[in-house]
């Protein structure tokens, strides 16, 4: 019997015999990419280390007028937080504020002013100029403590003002120096990120071998590559969610350790305040045999003539001092949850019955997002393999990345709250429903596939009702088989069609009964009874809301600045003289996602499909997706307002339509032709810009996110990117 060493040797010989050239090429490329990343991290990203190497550091401690603490640290207080040095008469290239690392981390605002050979007095911003801006410094980020200045000649006076919001004084300062040498720092995260970017650039370069590997011709290679790509995406998405630890709700001895119970491997804890516990509280109520929340509304709310008037509620809350639950449905003296009930049945109720604890919402969002990525990739693979002949691995991956990353799920991961959970679950159920339908269309015994697919699509109503419009895709998928060919009139066809319809009927019956038990109506989901910022019972539909909403959702250009993360909240103006529900948004999808710029050419591209195929399935799917996307955007604008997370409701539909249109164009071009090469280069450019925009959006500081709760840690990210400052 051969030994382990002999087996390894045999397999190595076989591998090198069959794929020796490929293995050597891959290894050589990997080494070169690693070396390139090392060079960049060492010599480019450590630019300040080499720039300051020749500086002669001058310590200014003997000029400090601050008092000292018992541990020999200088005290920056609310009264004494301005440091001024006069008559330096020296070149000043940078200032090093060495804060005591042993004190609690704090985010500080540092304002530096100076006089030099170009300014005899301290200068600041005027109508026509911008003075030295404030810089963010945190006491636990060493890089931020080095502040580079652009002075002219010799500096005479130097003034440093240390301020900020919610500072806990005193702030301990070890020493102050000018012209300090910055230390060399090898940032592992930045190195790995750089290596990843270089690898992507290498893989997707125009002459890459992935454009010669056909999805249909090379099934084993393509499937292996697809699985690898999806696995990497899942790791990245998971890492991003767990980075925002303040919203995760899971604690261990090393993660969110301040909320760890000190006994088990992990425990859950509440995040987001009382308002964020709706699903968990509903699970407890269901476990006790009731559909309303156990908390009793205050008496003043029950006695109000119009409890849905926020202004009146706020006045009574101030008068009585009794709080009420916000953003829940209030009906007949009880609180209800108007969000879809399926997430409770899938996650919260089983978890509560088993553990007696609240299910961590962020984990549910992550699971739903992972299922969406898997289902979306499988669905796209199904279309590529069975409806097109010339889709290459390169084209598939190039379009799968924006389909997954640009559809809004990253923003749902940024804020993995109970608001994001029904949307992410609705998307996950939708793509898996469509995939199972597609499998059923090609199966000899489709009933099982149809039942599973329709069940997924029907459950969408119990998550995010708007997304039920994706069920319109059923018409182009099944019309020809059951209506045009009239197989629905046969026994086999009737049974199959019944399998498509039955899950909808069962789920609808359950949801209608659930609604009736709560509100006495089979069709009332309770959204109109929401205690929110406006009276939903009187909101109605108004055409005046559509123009600003459609502009914000589709056409508004991104608002940019010159400082990372570059993307900023977009301004909003409207001539609608009524109440507009609006949260921070960052530009319209058509303006910010160039991959969607293929949509205006839909008619011409579909004409190409009509010339080569007698069936209209793909064209029908594209039309259904575009129609559904517009309908959902209009519904969101009318029923709820303009919110960034709502982009996830409809972005997937437009992106999926764009991908299928790109497949059609590629199908009508000769492989390797100039036209196809131009297509690939154009798509590569559009995809890069689209993904870059979404990636930057992930790091825009927002209230309640990681940047707000842990500003000192967020500063590390800023310094990692802005390595030259």
C-alpha positions in Angstrom: 0.0 0.0 0.0 1.5 3.4 -1.0 2.4 5.8 1.7 1.0 9.3 2.1 4.3 10.7 0.8 4.0 8.5 -2.3 0.4 9.5 -2.9 1.3 13.2 -2.7 4.2 12.7 -5.1 2.0 10.8 -7.5 -0.7 13.5 -7.5 1.9 16.2 -7.9 3.4 14.5 -10.9 -0.1 14.0 -12.5 -0.9 17.7 -11.8 2.3 19.0 -13.3 2.0 16.6 -16.3 -1.4 17.9 -17.2 -1.3 21.4 -16.0 2.3 22.2 -15.4 2.5 25.3 -17.6 -0.7 26.7 -16.0 0.5 26.0 -12.5 3.9 27.7 -13.2 2.2 30.7 -14.7 -0.2 31.1 -11.8 2.7 30.8 -9.2 4.8 33.2 -11.1 2.0 35.7 -11.4 1.2 35.3 -7.7 4.8 36.0 -6.7 4.9 39.1 -8.9 1.6 40.4 -7.4 2.8 39.9 -3.9 6.1 41.6 -4.7 4.2 44.5 -6.2 2.0 44.8 -3.1 5.0 44.7 -0.9 6.7 47.5 -2.9 3.6 49.7 -2.8 3.2 49.2 1.0 6.9 49.7 1.7 7.8 52.6 -0.6 4.5 54.3 -1.5 2.2 53.9 1.4 5.0 54.8 3.8 5.7 58.0 1.9 5.7 60.0 5.1 8.4 57.9 6.6 10.8 58.6 3.7 9.7 62.3 3.5 10.5 62.9 7.2 13.6 60.8 7.4 15.9 63.9 7.1 13.9 66.1 9.6 15.6 67.3 12.7 13.0 66.9 15.5 12.6 69.8 17.9 10.8 69.1 21.2 8.7 72.0 22.5 7.9 70.7 26.0 9.9 73.5 27.6 7.6 76.1 26.0 4.3 74.5 27.1 2.2 76.4 29.6 -0.1 73.5 30.4 -0.1 72.1 33.9 1.1 68.5 34.6 -0.7 65.6 36.1 0.8 63.3 38.8 2.0 60.9 36.2 4.0 63.7 34.5 1.5 64.3 31.6 0.3 67.7 30.4 -3.4 68.5 31.0 -5.6 69.9 28.2 -8.7 71.2 29.9 -11.9 72.9 28.9 -10.5 76.2 30.1 -6.9 75.7 28.9 -7.0 73.9 25.5 -5.1 76.4 23.4 -1.3 75.9 23.0 0.7 78.8 21.5 4.4 79.0 20.7 5.9 82.4 19.8 9.1 83.4 18.2 10.0 79.9 16.9 11.8 81.4 13.8 12.1 77.9 12.4 10.9 75.9 9.5 8.0 73.8 10.5 7.1 70.9 8.3 4.9 69.0 10.8 3.6 68.9 14.3 3.5 65.8 16.5 1.0 65.8 19.3 1.9 62.8 21.3 -1.2 62.0 23.4 -0.9 59.6 26.3 -2.0 56.2 24.9 -3.1 55.0 28.4 -6.1 57.3 28.6 -9.5 56.4 27.1 -9.6 56.8 23.4 -11.1 60.2 22.3 -11.7 61.8 18.9 -10.3 65.4 18.9 -10.5 68.3 16.5 -7.2 70.1 16.2 -7.0 73.6 14.6 -3.5 74.8 13.7 -2.7 78.4 12.9 0.7 79.9 12.1 2.5 83.0 11.0 5.3 82.7 8.4 7.0 84.7 5.7 3.8 84.9 3.8 1.5 85.8 6.7 2.4 88.2 9.5 -0.8 87.4 11.4 -2.8 84.2 11.9 -5.1 83.6 9.0 -8.4 81.8 8.6 -11.1 81.2 6.0 -12.5 84.2 4.2 -15.0 84.7 1.4 -12.3 84.0 -1.2 -9.9 81.7 0.6 -9.8 78.6 2.8 -7.6 78.7 5.9 -5.9 75.7 7.5 -8.7 73.2 8.1 -9.3 71.4 11.3 -7.9 67.9 11.4 -9.2 64.8 13.3 -6.8 63.3 15.8 -7.6 60.4 18.0 -5.6 59.5 21.1 -5.1 55.9 20.1 -4.2 56.4 16.4 -0.5 57.2 16.2 -0.6 58.2 12.6 -3.2 60.9 13.2 -1.0 62.6 15.7 1.4 63.6 13.0 0.0 66.7 11.3 1.8 67.9 8.1 1.8 71.6 7.5 2.4 73.6 4.3 4.2 76.7 5.5 6.2 79.4 3.7 9.8 79.9 4.9 10.3 80.4 8.6 7.4 80.1 11.0 7.3 82.7 13.7 4.2 81.8 15.8 2.3 78.6 16.1 -1.1 78.2 17.7 -2.8 74.8 18.4 -6.4 74.6 19.5 -7.6 71.2 20.8 -11.4 70.9 20.8 -14.2 68.5 19.8 -17.6 67.3 20.7 -18.3 65.4 24.0 -14.7 65.5 25.1 -14.0 64.1 28.6 -11.5 66.5 30.0 -8.7 66.5 30.9 -7.0 65.1 27.8 -3.5 64.0 28.6 -0.7 65.1 26.3 2.8 63.6 26.7 4.7 66.1 24.6 4.7 68.3 21.5 7.3 68.3 18.8 7.8 69.9 15.4 9.6 68.3 12.4 9.1 64.9 13.8 10.2 61.8 12.0 7.2 59.5 11.3 7.8 55.8 12.0 7.7 53.1 9.4 4.4 51.2 9.5 3.6 48.0 7.7 -0.2 47.9 7.6 -1.2 44.3 7.0 -4.8 45.2 6.2 -3.7 47.7 3.6 -1.2 45.2 2.1 -3.9 42.6 1.8 -6.4 45.1 0.3 -3.7 46.2 -2.2 -2.9 42.6 -3.1 -6.6 42.0 -3.7 -7.0 45.0 -6.0 -3.9 44.1 -7.9 -5.2 40.5 -8.2 -8.5 41.7 -9.6 -6.8 44.0 -12.1 -4.6 41.0 -13.2 -7.5 38.6 -13.4 -9.8 41.0 -15.4 -7.1 42.4 -17.7 -8.3 42.4 -21.4 -6.0 39.5 -22.4 -6.8 37.4 -19.4 -7.5 33.7 -19.9 -10.8 33.9 -18.1 -12.3 35.5 -21.3 -11.4 32.3 -23.2 -13.0 29.9 -20.7 -16.6 29.3 -21.8 -19.3 28.7 -19.2 -20.8 26.1 -21.5 -17.6 24.6 -23.0 -15.6 24.4 -19.8 -18.2 23.5 -17.0 -15.7 22.1 -14.5 -13.2 25.1 -14.7 -16.0 27.6 -14.7 -17.9 26.1 -11.8 -14.7 25.9 -9.7 -13.9 29.5 -10.4 -17.5 30.6 -9.7 -17.5 28.8 -6.3 -14.2 30.4 -5.4 -15.4 33.9 -6.3 -18.7 33.5 -4.4 -16.7 32.2 -1.3 -14.5 35.2 -1.4 -17.5 37.5 -1.7 -19.1 35.9 1.3 -16.0 36.3 3.4 -15.7 40.0 2.4 -19.4 40.6 3.2 -19.2 38.9 6.5 -16.1 40.8 7.5 -17.8 44.1 6.7 -20.8 43.3 8.8 -18.7 42.2 11.8 -16.6 45.3 11.5 -19.6 47.3 12.6 -19.6 45.5 16.0 -21.9 48.0 17.7 -24.8 46.7 15.6 -24.1 43.0 15.7 -25.5 42.0 19.1 -23.2 39.1 19.7 -20.5 39.1 22.4 -17.6 36.8 23.1 -14.5 37.1 25.3 -12.7 38.9 22.4 -15.5 40.4 20.4 -17.8 43.0 22.0 -16.2 41.8 25.2 -17.9 44.6 27.2 -21.3 42.8 26.7 -20.0 39.3 27.2 -21.6 37.5 30.2 -18.4 35.8 31.1 -19.7 32.3 31.1 -20.7 30.9 27.7 -18.7 30.9 24.4 -21.0 33.6 23.1 -24.1 35.5 24.2 -26.5 37.9 22.6 -27.4 41.4 23.8 -29.7 44.2 22.7 -28.5 46.7 20.2 -30.3 49.7 18.7 -32.5 50.6 21.7 -36.0 49.6 22.6 -37.4 50.4 19.2 -35.1 47.8 17.5 -36.5 44.9 19.6 -39.8 44.6 17.7 -39.2 41.2 16.1 -37.8 39.8 19.3 -40.7 41.1 21.4 -43.2 39.6 18.8 -41.5 36.3 19.1 -42.0 36.4 22.9 -45.7 37.3 22.4 -46.2 34.4 19.9 -44.6 32.0 22.4 -47.2 33.2 24.9 -50.0 32.7 22.4 -50.7 36.3 21.3 -50.0 38.5 18.3 -49.7 41.9 19.9 -46.7 43.1 21.9 -46.7 42.6 25.6 -45.9 46.2 26.4 -49.0 48.2 27.3 -49.3 51.6 25.5 -49.5 54.6 27.9 -53.0 55.7 28.9 -52.6 59.1 27.2 -52.0 57.3 23.9 -55.1 55.2 24.3 -57.1 58.3 25.0 -56.0 60.3 22.0 -58.5 61.2 19.3 -55.7 60.8 16.6 -52.8 58.8 18.0 -51.1 58.9 14.6 -50.4 62.6 14.7 -46.7 62.8 15.7 -46.8 66.4 16.9 -49.7 65.7 19.3 -48.0 62.5 20.5 -44.7 64.4 21.3 -46.6 67.1 23.2 -48.4 64.6 25.4 -45.2 62.6 25.9 -43.5 65.8 27.2 -46.5 66.6 29.5 -46.8 63.1 31.0 -43.2 62.0 30.9 -44.4 58.6 29.7 -42.7 57.2 26.5 -44.4 55.3 23.7 -43.0 52.8 21.2 -42.0 54.4 18.0 -42.4 52.9 14.5 -44.8 50.1 15.6 -48.4 49.6 14.6 -50.9 50.9 17.1 -54.5 49.6 16.9 -57.3 49.3 19.3 -55.1 50.0 22.4 -52.3 47.6 21.5 -48.9 47.6 19.9 -48.3 45.4 16.8 -45.4 44.8 14.5 -46.4 45.8 10.9 -43.2 44.4 9.4 -43.4 41.1 7.6 -43.9 38.2 10.0 -41.8 35.6 8.1 -38.5 36.7 9.7 -40.0 36.1 13.1 -41.1 32.6 12.1 -37.8 31.7 10.5 -35.4 33.2 13.1 -36.7 34.8 16.2 -39.4 32.4 17.4 -37.4 29.2 17.1 -34.4 30.9 18.6 -36.4 32.2 21.6 -38.1 28.8 22.1 -34.7 27.0 22.1 -32.5 29.5 24.0 -34.9 31.9 25.7 -32.9 34.8 24.3 -33.4 37.4 21.6 -32.1 36.4 18.1 -29.4 38.8 17.0 -30.9 40.7 14.0 -27.5 41.3 12.3 -26.9 37.6 12.1 -30.2 37.2 10.4 -29.3 39.9 7.9 -26.0 38.2 7.2 -27.6 34.8 6.6 -30.2 36.4 4.3 -27.5 38.3 2.4 -25.4 35.1 2.0 -28.4 33.2 0.7 -29.0 36.1 -1.7 -25.5 35.9 -3.0 -25.7 32.1 -3.4 -29.1 32.3 -5.1 -28.2 35.2 -7.3 -25.0 33.5 -8.5 -26.9 30.3 -9.2 -29.6 32.1 -11.0 -27.2 34.0 -13.2 -25.3 30.8 -13.9 -28.5 29.2 -14.9 -29.3 31.9 -17.4 -25.7 31.9 -18.7 -25.5 28.2 -19.3 -29.0 27.4 -20.6 -30.0 30.6 -22.6 -26.7 31.7 -24.0 -23.9 29.9 -25.7 -21.0 32.4 -25.7 -20.8 33.7 -22.1 -17.3 33.4 -20.9 -16.1 33.0 -17.3 -14.7 36.5 -17.5 -18.0 38.0 -18.7 -19.9 36.1 -16.0 -17.7 37.2 -13.2 -17.5 40.8 -14.5 -21.3 41.1 -14.3 -21.9 38.9 -11.3 -19.8 41.3 -9.1 -21.9 44.4 -9.6 -25.2 42.4 -9.6 -24.3 41.2 -6.1 -22.4 44.2 -4.7 -24.4 47.1 -6.3 -27.9 46.1 -5.6 -28.0 47.6 -2.1 -27.2 44.7 0.1 -23.9 46.3 1.3 -26.0 49.2 2.7 -28.2 46.6 4.4 -25.0 45.1 6.0 -23.9 48.6 7.0 -27.1 48.9 9.1 -28.1 45.3 9.8 -31.2 46.3 11.8 -34.7 45.0 11.8 -35.4 47.4 8.9 -32.9 45.7 6.8 -33.9 42.1 7.6 -37.2 41.9 5.8 -35.7 43.5 2.7 -32.7 41.1 2.6 -34.9 38.1 3.2 -37.3 39.2 0.5 -34.4 39.4 -1.9 -33.0 36.0 -0.9 -36.4 34.3 -1.3 -36.9 36.0 -4.7 -33.6 34.9 -6.3 -34.0 31.3 -5.0 -37.6 31.3 -6.1 -36.6 32.3 -9.6 -33.8 29.8 -9.6 -36.0 26.9 -8.6 -38.5 28.0 -11.3 -35.7 27.9 -13.9 -34.6 24.5 -12.8 -38.2 23.3 -13.0 -38.6 24.5 -16.6 -35.9 22.1 -17.7 -36.8 19.2 -15.4 -38.7 16.1 -16.5 -40.6 16.2 -13.2 -40.9 19.9 -12.4 -43.5 19.8 -9.7 -41.1 19.7 -6.8 -39.1 22.6 -8.3 -42.3 24.6 -8.9 -43.5 24.0 -5.4 -40.2 25.2 -3.9 -39.9 28.1 -6.2 -43.5 29.4 -5.7 -43.2 28.9 -1.9 -40.1 31.1 -1.9 -41.8 33.7 -4.1 -45.0 33.6 -1.9 -43.0 34.0 1.3 -41.7 37.3 -0.1 -45.1 38.8 0.8 -44.4 38.0 4.4 -41.1 39.7 4.3 -41.2 42.7 1.9 -44.6 42.9 0.1 -43.3 45.2 -2.6 -40.9 42.6 -3.9 -43.9 40.4 -5.0 -43.7 42.2 -8.3 -40.8 39.9 -9.1 -43.4 37.2 -9.5 -44.3 38.9 -12.8 -41.3 37.1 -14.2 -43.5 34.0 -14.1 -45.4 35.2 -17.1 -42.5 35.1 -19.6 -41.1 32.0 -18.0 -44.3 29.9 -18.2 -46.7 31.6 -20.7 -45.4 29.8 -23.8 -45.5 26.4 -22.1 -48.9 26.6 -20.4 -50.8 29.2 -22.4 -49.5 29.3 -25.9 -49.0 25.5 -26.2 -52.1 25.0 -24.0 -50.5 22.3 -21.9 -52.5 23.7 -19.0 -55.5 21.9 -20.5 -53.7 18.5 -20.2 -53.7 16.5 -17.0 -49.9 16.8 -16.6 -49.9 20.5 -17.4 -52.8 21.2 -15.0 -51.0 19.4 -12.2 -47.7 21.4 -12.9 -49.6 24.7 -13.1 -51.4 23.8 -9.8 -47.9 23.3 -8.2 -47.0 26.9 -9.3 -50.2 28.4 -7.8 -50.7 26.3 -4.7 -48.0 27.8 -2.5 -49.3 31.3 -3.2 -52.7 30.3 -2.1 -51.5 28.6 1.1 -49.2 31.5 2.1 -51.8 34.1 1.2 -54.4 32.3 3.3 -52.0 32.2 6.3 -51.1 35.9 5.9 -54.7 36.9 5.5 -55.7 35.0 8.6 -52.8 36.6 10.5 -54.0 40.1 9.4 -57.6 39.3 10.3 -56.6 38.1 13.7 -54.8 41.4 14.4 -56.8 44.1 12.6 -60.1 42.5 11.6 -59.2 42.7 7.9 -57.7 40.0 5.6 -55.8 42.5 3.5 -54.6 45.0 6.1 -50.9 44.4 7.0 -51.0 47.3 9.5 -48.6 49.7 7.9 -51.2 52.5 8.0 -51.3 52.2 11.8 -47.6 52.9 12.1 -46.6 55.4 14.8 -44.0 57.2 12.7 -43.0 60.7 11.6 -46.2 61.2 9.7 -49.9 60.1 9.8 -49.9 57.0 7.6 -53.7 56.7 7.8 -54.0 60.0 5.9 -50.9 59.8 3.7 -52.7 58.4 0.6 -51.2 58.7 -2.9 -50.2 62.0 -4.3 -48.6 62.5 -7.7 -46.7 65.5 -6.4 -44.3 63.1 -4.5 -43.3 61.2 -7.6 -41.0 63.8 -9.3 -38.6 64.4 -6.4 -38.6 60.7 -5.5 -37.8 59.5 -9.0 -35.1 62.1 -9.3 -33.5 61.1 -6.0 -33.9 57.4 -6.7 -32.7 57.4 -10.3 -31.2 60.6 -11.7 -29.5 62.6 -8.9 -25.7 62.7 -9.4 -23.5 61.8 -6.5 -22.2 64.5 -4.2 -18.5 64.3 -4.0 -15.7 65.9 -2.0 -11.9 65.6 -2.1 -11.4 63.8 1.1 -12.0 60.1 1.8 -14.5 58.5 1.5 -15.2 61.2 -1.2 -19.0 60.3 -1.4 -21.2 62.7 0.6 -25.0 62.9 1.3 -26.7 64.3 -1.8 -28.6 67.6 -1.4 -32.4 67.5 -1.7 -34.7 70.2 -2.8 -38.4 69.9 -3.8 -41.3 72.0 -4.9 -43.8 69.6 -3.4 -45.6 71.7 -0.8 -46.4 68.9 1.6 -44.6 66.6 4.0 -41.8 64.6 2.3 -40.3 61.6 4.1 -36.6 61.8 3.4 -33.5 60.4 5.0 -30.0 60.7 3.8 -29.4 59.4 0.3 -26.3 59.4 -1.9 -27.5 59.8 -5.5 -29.7 58.0 -8.0 -28.9 54.5 -9.3 -28.8 55.6 -13.0 -26.3 58.4 -12.2 -24.1 56.5 -9.8 -24.1 53.0 -11.3 -22.7 53.3 -14.9 -23.3 49.6 -15.4 -27.0 50.6 -15.8 -26.2 52.9 -18.7 -26.9 49.9 -21.0 -30.6 50.2 -20.2 -31.4 53.1 -22.6 -30.3 50.8 -25.4 -32.8 48.0 -24.3 -35.0 48.3 -27.3 -32.2 47.9 -29.9 -30.6 45.1 -27.9 -33.9 43.2 -27.6 -34.3 43.6 -31.4 -31.0 41.6 -31.7 -32.5 38.8 -29.6 -35.7 38.7 -31.7 -33.6 38.2 -34.9 -31.8 35.2 -33.5 -34.4 33.5 -31.3 -38.0 32.6 -32.0 -38.9 32.5 -28.3 -39.4 35.7 -26.3 -38.5 34.3 -22.8 -35.4 36.4 -22.1 -37.0 39.5 -23.6 -40.0 39.0 -21.4 -37.9 38.5 -18.3 -36.0 41.8 -19.0 -39.3 43.7 -19.6 -40.8 42.3 -16.4 -37.7 43.2 -14.4 -37.7 46.8 -15.7 -41.4 47.2 -15.2 -41.2 45.7 -11.7 -38.3 48.0 -10.7 -40.2 51.2 -11.7 -43.3 50.0 -9.9 -41.5 49.2 -6.7 -39.7 52.6 -6.7 -43.0 54.4 -7.2 -44.6 52.3 -4.4 -41.8 53.1 -2.0 -42.0 56.8 -2.8 -45.7 56.9 -2.2 -46.1 54.6 0.8 -42.9 55.3 2.7 -40.6 58.0 1.2 -37.1 58.4 0.0 -34.6 56.3 2.0 -31.3 54.8 1.1 -32.1 51.3 2.2 -35.1 51.3 -0.2 -32.7 51.3 -3.1 -32.3 47.6 -2.4 -36.0 47.1 -3.2 -35.5 47.9 -6.9 -31.8 48.1 -7.8 -31.5 44.3 -8.3 -34.2 44.3 -10.9 -32.4 47.0 -13.0 -29.0 45.3 -12.5 -30.4 41.9 -13.5 -31.9 43.4 -16.7 -28.6 45.1 -17.5 -26.7 41.8 -17.1 -29.1 40.0 -19.4 -28.9 42.8 -22.0 -25.1 42.5 -21.9 -25.3 38.8 -22.4 -27.5 39.4 -25.5 -24.9 41.9 -27.0 -22.1 39.5 -26.3 -24.1 36.6 -27.9 -24.3 38.6 -31.2 -20.6 39.4 -31.4 -17.9 37.1 -32.8 -15.5 35.9 -30.1 -12.3 37.7 -30.3 -13.6 40.4 -32.7 -12.8 44.0 -32.2 -16.4 44.7 -31.3 -16.3 42.1 -28.5 -13.0 43.4 -27.2 -14.4 46.9 -27.0 -17.5 45.5 -25.3 -15.4 43.9 -22.6 -13.3 47.0 -22.1 -16.4 49.2 -21.9 -18.1 46.8 -19.4 -14.9 46.6 -17.3 -14.8 50.4 -17.0 -18.5 50.7 -16.1 -18.3 47.9 -13.6 -15.2 49.4 -11.9 -16.8 52.8 -11.5 -20.0 51.2 -10.2 -18.3 49.0 -7.6 -16.0 51.8 -6.5 -19.0 54.0 -5.8 -20.7 51.4 -3.7 -17.4 50.5 -1.9 -16.9 54.2 -1.0 -20.5 54.4 0.2 -19.8 51.6 2.7 -17.4 53.9 4.5 -19.3 57.2 4.6 -19.7 58.2 8.2 -23.3 58.1 9.4 -25.2 58.4 12.6 -25.4 55.1 14.5 -22.8 53.4 12.4 -19.3 52.3 13.3 -17.8 55.8 12.5 -20.2 57.3 15.0 -19.8 54.8 17.9 -16.1 54.2 17.5 -14.7 57.4 15.9 -11.1 56.6 17.0 -11.2 53.3 15.2 -12.8 54.9 12.1 -9.9 57.3 12.2 -7.5 54.4 11.7 -9.3 53.6 8.4 -9.0 57.2 7.3 -5.3 57.3 8.0 -4.8 53.9 6.2 -6.3 55.4 3.0 -4.9 58.9 3.2 -1.4 57.8 3.8 0.1 61.0 2.4 -1.5 63.4 4.9 
